[in-house]
Amino acid sequence: MQPHQTALRRWAGDEYGSITVEFVIWMPLLAFWFVVSVAFFDAYKSRSDASKTAHTITDLISRQVDVDEAFLDELFALKGKLLPRVPANALMRISSIQYDINNDEYQVVWSSVRGSALPLTDIEVPIALLPQMAHLDSVILTELSVPYQPFTSWAGIDVTDWDFAIVSRPRFVTAIVKTD
């Protein structure tokens, strides 16, 4: 055998340094996969926490007979405790909506807002979200808008707002009265 063929076979069979080459190839891919997985987990956790907060606030209101601004302020503070990473100006709008079968229309009995929005009006009532209602029956509509800022921009997740509109019927009365 010629000496250059023997050297070529020896070089082709040499596995010295192969672990280093595999590490250099796979480590950036694994690091990228890990960061993207954490980013998606964070986004889903943020959305889930916001959804649970909206349902909790709606459930607390539905168990009341009457509410006032102080109670609604406490609910807004509760939102801040349940969502500590969310800016304080996140929108929370709570409205009582009543259905009048004679006029076939939904009327906003009262609407209270925390954050940067206006109270709900009769024209803006989201009829598609509301269930069928009996005459002078009412529901509570809780709207929560939570801004989300991902910790990395290159994972494919954009800055967004998680928006929730939860409808619930008062549990113990026909309509929840706002006292102030």
Protein Blocks (a to p, Z undefined) as FASTA:
>chain_A
ZZklmmmmmmmmpcghklmmmmmmmmmmmmmmmmmmmmmmmmmmmmmmmmmmmmmmmmmm
mmpmbdcfklmmmmmmmmmmmmmmbcfkbccddddddddfklopacdfbdcdedjddddd
fklpcfklpccddehiacdddddddddddfbfklopacdddddddddddfkbmbdcdfZZ
